[in-house]
Amino acid sequence: MTHDDVARNLKGMDELDFNGWNRADWHGKFADCHTDDVYVEVKGQPTTHGIQEHIEAMEALVESTGGTPVQVASHPISFGSGDWTCVVGEFEGGGRMVTIAKWRDGAIAEEYIWL
C-alpha cells in the first residue's frame, strides 16, 4: 500500500460517516463503502457479517434511538498504515467513537467500532 492508498481510504471514512451514516443512505453510500462480506465488531463483540446484516443492524440501532442517526461532526484524528485506518469520530453534542478498518479494493472489509 502507498501513502496515496491510505489517503484514499481515509477519504472513504469521511464519505462513510458524513454521507453514508449521517444521511442514513444505507443502500447507497453506506453500502458502497463496505465489501459485500464485511465483518463488523462493536466493543470487541462480533456483531455482523455481510453488508445486508450490517445495514439491518445499523437501521435497528438508529430506529431504537429515535430514527435519526447521531451526526458525526468531525474526524479530528485519522491515520493509517497499509490496509488499515483508524479514525476518531466526534458526534454533534458530544461523544466519540473510534473505528479501525481494514480495507480491500477501496472498501471496508473489516470494521472494529468502539463507542
NORMODA-V309080 format. One record per run of one state. SS is the DSSP state (H for helix, E for strand, L for the rest). FROM is the first residue (numbers start at 1). TO is the last residue. If there is no record, write none. Layout:
((SS FROM TO) (SS FROM TO))
This chain:
((L 1 2) (H 3 21) (L 22 25) (H 26 32) (L 33 33) (E 34 42) (L 43 44) (E 45 49) (L 50 50) (H 51 64) (L 65 71) (E 72 81) (L 82 83) (E 84 91) (L 92 95) (E 96 104) (L 105 106) (E 107 114) (L 115 115))
